[in-house]
């Protein structure tokens, strides 16, 4: 199979390495997160994983998708609230 160099993605810094991690144990992360969330409510404080953290994670994901779409590096400062939901 021939590769069309005009349509092949260009990776700045080379092709990324891929690693697959398999975790065979039980997933207790949601249980721990729920305990932390309810403790924060009881203690009148912000939880360790706040809404702001979720927004920033989604901004990073939006930047990754935009970077792949436009085949260029994307700064998080380019991603505004309306781009997170695109």
N, C-alpha and C positions, 0 to 999 in steps of 0.2 A: 504494500500500500504506500503510495507516494504522499508526502506531506506537502501541502500547499503553503509555502513560506509566507505568502501574503496574508493568509487568514490565521496562521498559527499565532498563539499569544506570545508576547515578548515579556520576559520576566527580567526586571531590573535586578541584578544580583544573582541570576541563575534560577533554575527550576527549584521550587521549594521542595524540601524533603518532607516526606509524609511518614508519620509514625502512628500505629494503631495500638491503643492501650485497652486491655480488657480487664475489667474488674469483676471478679466472680462472686464477691461478697454481697450481702444485702445492702440496699440503698437506704441508709438512715438519714440522709441529708435533709429531706423534707421534715422529718420528725424533729431534728435538731433546730432547723430554721423556725419551725412553729413554736418550739419551746422558747427560743430567743425572742421571737415576736411577742408572745404572750407575757414574757418576763418584762420586756420593755414597756408594755402597756401598764402592767402592775406597778412598775417603778417610775412611771411618768417620764420616760426618756425615749429618744429616737432609737429604733432598732439598728443593729449593726449593718444590716442590708436595707438601706432606705430606698424610697422612691427615686431619689437622685441617683443612687447607684444603678438602679434599673435603667433610668434614662441614659446614663453615660454608657452602659453596656450596649444599649440599642443604637446610640450614636456610633459606637465602634463598628457594630455590625453593618450599619448603613454605609459607613466609610469603606468597609471591605467590599461590599457589593458595588458601590460607585467606582472604586478603584478597578475592580474586575471589568466592569462595563466600559469604562473609559480607558483602560489599560495604562493607568498612571497612578503615582502615589497620591493619596488624598489625606489632607490634614484634617484633624477633628474640628478645627475652627471653621472648616467649610460646611460642616454638617449642622444645620439649624433644626429646630423642633419640627418644622414641616417636612424635612427630608427623612426624619426618623420613621415616619409612617408611610412613606412612599412604597 
